[in-house]
């Protein structure tokens, strides 16, 4: 059994590299048609799983300094580059970053990639970016408040944080299909695969290279943003189509926040 001393960042780096190998849907790069449409100003990107981000949430892209935070996979980043933004993709998985580089090379796009932990953006100076785009990924991070603080630090005044995250209600029932089938409350929030999952199940997840997940409280997810200094100016919910919970309640939240 790995125990609570497992280095989550190192393990999840390995696990997401493996997800690229098995072609997890969140690792599949966009096609050339998507990039061609973006070059004409037609685009659709996701912070969550189904519902596109409202176009009015974005400022003009031309010349925008944009950080895709924990956003590898060749999906959103190349679209933003095709729209005219100066894009940096930051991710823990080298294989996910390679997906972005491959799309950029295929389409003749300028795009930079940096490997690292979403809780530590020390690779970037203060006031570097105009927009931080952070799709559902802090579910793979044990602490979320440092993510908000670092995003605030690297944004310029008036800069935007667009973030997607899991509603903690999702983790009350467990993340596996057999756990969610009857929607029986099993776990308290905050939730941790590492601490709350049965040891035998955790061993199987690690043996199969499945990323470890963490269910953060709404206090840390929403008040954590305002405590970091953000003002939240937009909000919507979305479903997880693979979860029975979605028949009754959205599993995801997206927020638009501004640095004053």
C-alpha positions as CSV (number, residue, x, y, z in Angstrom):
1,X,0.0,0.0,0.0
2,X,1.5,3.4,-0.9
3,X,0.3,5.2,2.2
4,X,-0.3,9.0,2.8
5,X,3.4,9.8,2.1
6,X,3.1,9.2,-1.6
7,X,4.4,12.2,-3.6
8,X,1.1,13.2,-5.3
9,X,2.7,15.5,-7.9
10,X,5.2,12.9,-9.0
11,X,2.6,10.1,-9.1
12,X,0.0,12.2,-11.0
13,X,2.7,13.3,-13.5
14,X,3.3,9.6,-14.2
15,X,-0.5,8.9,-14.3
16,X,-1.3,11.6,-16.8
17,X,1.6,10.6,-19.0
18,X,0.0,7.2,-19.0
19,X,-3.4,8.7,-19.8
20,X,-1.9,10.1,-22.9
21,X,-0.8,6.6,-23.9
22,X,-4.3,5.2,-23.4
23,X,-5.9,8.1,-25.2
24,X,-8.0,9.5,-22.4
25,X,-10.5,12.0,-24.0
26,X,-8.9,14.9,-22.1
27,X,-5.5,14.2,-23.8
28,X,-6.8,14.2,-27.4
29,X,-5.6,17.2,-29.4
30,X,-7.9,19.4,-31.5
31,X,-8.1,18.8,-35.2
32,X,-7.0,21.1,-38.1
33,X,-10.6,22.1,-38.7
34,X,-10.9,23.5,-35.2
35,X,-7.8,25.6,-35.6
36,X,-8.9,26.8,-39.0
37,X,-12.2,28.0,-37.5
38,X,-10.4,29.7,-34.6
39,X,-8.3,31.6,-37.1
40,X,-11.5,33.0,-38.4
41,X,-12.7,33.9,-34.9
42,X,-15.0,30.9,-34.5
43,X,-14.2,28.9,-31.4
44,X,-15.6,26.9,-28.5
45,X,-13.5,25.9,-25.4
46,X,-14.3,24.1,-22.2
47,X,-13.5,24.8,-18.6
48,X,-15.7,21.8,-17.5
49,X,-16.9,18.9,-19.6
50,X,-20.0,19.7,-21.8
51,X,-21.0,23.4,-21.6
52,X,-18.7,25.8,-23.6
53,X,-17.3,28.9,-21.9
54,X,-19.5,32.0,-22.9
55,X,-17.6,34.0,-25.5
56,X,-18.4,37.2,-23.6
57,X,-16.3,35.9,-20.7
58,X,-13.1,36.6,-22.8
59,X,-11.4,39.9,-23.6
60,X,-10.1,40.4,-27.2
61,X,-7.5,37.7,-27.9
62,X,-5.1,39.6,-30.2
63,X,-1.9,40.2,-28.3
64,X,-3.4,38.8,-25.0
65,X,-0.8,37.2,-22.7
66,X,-2.6,34.0,-21.7
67,X,-1.6,31.3,-19.3
68,X,-3.2,27.9,-19.6
69,X,-2.9,26.7,-16.1
70,X,-2.8,22.9,-15.7
71,X,-4.2,23.0,-19.2
72,X,-2.0,20.6,-21.3
73,X,-3.4,18.2,-23.9
74,X,-3.5,20.2,-27.1
75,X,-7.1,21.2,-26.7
76,X,-7.6,24.8,-25.5
77,X,-4.1,26.2,-25.8
78,X,-3.7,25.9,-29.6
79,X,-7.2,27.4,-30.1
80,X,-6.2,30.5,-28.1
81,X,-3.0,30.7,-30.1
82,X,-5.0,30.6,-33.4
83,X,-7.2,33.4,-32.0
84,X,-4.1,35.6,-31.7
85,X,-3.2,35.2,-28.0
86,X,0.4,34.9,-26.7
87,X,-0.1,31.5,-25.1
88,X,1.9,29.7,-22.4
89,X,0.7,26.3,-21.3
90,X,1.7,25.1,-17.8
91,X,1.2,21.5,-16.9
92,X,2.5,18.8,-14.6
93,X,2.6,16.2,-17.4
94,X,5.4,16.2,-20.1
95,X,3.2,14.0,-22.3
96,X,0.3,16.4,-22.1
97,X,2.6,19.4,-22.9
98,X,3.9,17.4,-25.9
99,X,0.3,17.3,-27.3
100,X,0.3,21.1,-27.3
101,X,3.7,21.3,-29.0
102,X,2.6,18.8,-31.7
103,X,-0.5,20.8,-32.5
104,X,1.5,24.0,-32.6
105,X,4.1,22.4,-35.0
106,X,1.3,20.9,-37.2
107,X,-0.6,24.2,-37.5
108,X,2.3,26.7,-37.5
109,X,1.3,28.2,-34.2
110,X,3.5,30.0,-31.7
111,X,3.0,28.5,-28.3
112,X,5.2,28.0,-25.2
113,X,5.1,25.1,-22.7
114,X,6.3,24.9,-19.1
115,X,6.3,21.9,-16.8
116,X,5.4,22.4,-13.2
117,X,3.1,22.2,-10.2
118,X,0.0,24.4,-10.4
119,X,0.6,25.5,-6.8
120,X,3.9,27.0,-7.7
121,X,4.2,29.5,-10.6
122,X,7.6,30.8,-9.6
123,X,8.7,30.2,-13.2
124,X,6.8,33.5,-13.9
125,X,7.3,37.0,-12.5
126,X,4.5,39.0,-10.9
127,X,2.1,40.7,-13.3
128,X,3.0,38.6,-16.3
129,X,-0.4,37.6,-17.8
130,X,-3.7,39.1,-18.8
131,X,-5.8,35.9,-18.5
132,X,-5.3,32.6,-16.6
133,X,-7.4,29.8,-18.1
134,X,-7.7,26.9,-15.6
135,X,-10.0,24.0,-16.7
136,X,-11.0,21.3,-14.3
137,X,-7.6,20.1,-13.0
138,X,-7.3,21.1,-9.4
139,X,-9.1,17.9,-8.6
140,X,-5.7,16.3,-9.0
141,X,-4.1,18.7,-6.5
142,X,-4.2,18.2,-2.7
143,X,-4.5,22.0,-2.0
144,X,-6.3,24.5,-4.1
145,X,-5.8,27.8,-2.2
146,X,-2.2,28.1,-3.4
147,X,-3.4,27.8,-7.0
148,X,-5.7,30.9,-6.5
149,X,-2.9,32.9,-4.8
150,X,-0.4,32.1,-7.5
151,X,-2.9,32.9,-10.3
152,X,-3.6,36.3,-8.6
153,X,0.1,37.1,-8.3
154,X,1.0,36.5,-12.0
155,X,-2.1,38.4,-13.3
156,X,-1.9,42.1,-14.1
157,X,-4.6,44.4,-12.6
158,X,-7.8,43.9,-14.5
159,X,-6.6,40.4,-15.5
160,X,-9.1,37.5,-15.5
161,X,-9.1,34.0,-14.0
162,X,-11.4,31.6,-15.7
163,X,-11.6,28.4,-13.7
164,X,-13.4,25.1,-13.7
165,X,-13.7,22.7,-10.8
166,X,-15.7,19.9,-9.4
167,X,-18.6,20.5,-7.1
168,X,-17.6,18.7,-3.8
169,X,-21.0,17.0,-3.8
170,X,-19.5,14.7,-6.5
171,X,-17.0,13.3,-4.1
172,X,-19.5,12.5,-1.4
173,X,-20.6,9.5,-3.4
174,X,-17.1,8.4,-4.6
175,X,-15.6,8.7,-8.1
176,X,-16.0,5.1,-9.3
177,X,-19.0,4.0,-11.3
178,X,-19.9,1.2,-8.8
179,X,-19.8,3.7,-5.9
180,X,-22.0,6.2,-7.6
181,X,-24.6,3.7,-8.9
182,X,-26.8,4.0,-5.9
183,X,-25.8,7.5,-4.9
184,X,-25.2,6.6,-1.3
185,X,-23.2,9.1,0.7
186,X,-19.9,7.6,1.5
187,X,-17.3,10.3,2.1
188,X,-16.9,13.6,3.9
189,X,-15.6,16.8,2.3
190,X,-12.7,17.6,1.8
191,X,-12.1,14.3,0.1
192,X,-8.8,12.6,-0.8
193,X,-8.3,9.4,-2.8
194,X,-5.1,8.9,-0.9
195,X,-6.7,9.1,2.6
196,X,-10.3,8.1,2.1
197,X,-10.2,5.3,-0.5
198,X,-10.1,1.7,0.7
199,X,-6.5,0.5,0.7
200,X,-7.2,-2.3,-1.8
201,X,-8.9,0.1,-4.2
202,X,-6.1,2.6,-3.9
203,X,-3.6,-0.1,-4.7
204,X,-5.5,-1.0,-7.9
205,X,-5.8,2.6,-9.0
206,X,-2.0,3.1,-8.6
207,X,-1.2,-0.2,-10.3
208,X,-3.4,0.9,-13.3
209,X,-1.9,4.4,-13.4
210,X,-5.2,6.3,-12.6
211,X,-4.7,9.9,-11.4
212,X,-5.4,10.5,-7.8
213,X,-8.2,13.0,-7.1
214,X,-9.2,15.4,-4.3
215,X,-12.5,17.0,-3.5
216,X,-12.1,20.5,-2.2
217,X,-14.6,22.4,-0.1
218,X,-16.7,25.2,-1.6
219,X,-15.1,27.4,1.0
220,X,-11.6,26.7,-0.5
221,X,-12.9,26.7,-4.1
222,X,-14.9,30.0,-4.0
223,X,-14.0,31.9,-0.9
224,X,-10.4,30.8,-1.7
225,X,-10.6,33.0,-4.8
226,X,-12.0,36.0,-3.1
227,X,-9.6,35.6,-0.2
228,X,-6.8,35.7,-2.8
229,X,-8.1,39.0,-3.9
230,X,-10.3,38.2,-6.8
231,X,-13.8,39.5,-7.5
232,X,-16.1,36.8,-9.0
233,X,-18.1,38.2,-11.9
234,X,-19.4,35.0,-13.6
235,X,-20.7,31.6,-12.6
236,X,-22.2,28.5,-14.3
237,X,-22.7,24.8,-13.6
238,X,-22.2,21.7,-15.8
239,X,-22.8,18.0,-15.7
240,X,-20.4,15.0,-15.7
241,X,-22.2,12.8,-18.3
242,X,-20.5,9.6,-17.0
243,X,-21.9,10.1,-13.5
244,X,-25.4,9.1,-12.3
245,X,-25.3,12.2,-10.1
246,X,-25.9,14.3,-13.2
247,X,-29.6,13.2,-13.3
248,X,-30.1,15.1,-10.1
249,X,-27.3,17.8,-9.7
250,X,-24.5,19.4,-11.7
251,X,-21.0,18.0,-11.0
252,X,-19.0,21.0,-12.1
253,X,-18.7,24.7,-11.5
254,X,-17.0,27.4,-13.6
255,X,-16.2,30.9,-12.4
256,X,-15.0,34.1,-14.0
257,X,-13.0,36.3,-11.6
258,X,-11.2,39.6,-12.0
259,X,-8.1,41.0,-10.3
260,X,-9.0,44.5,-9.3
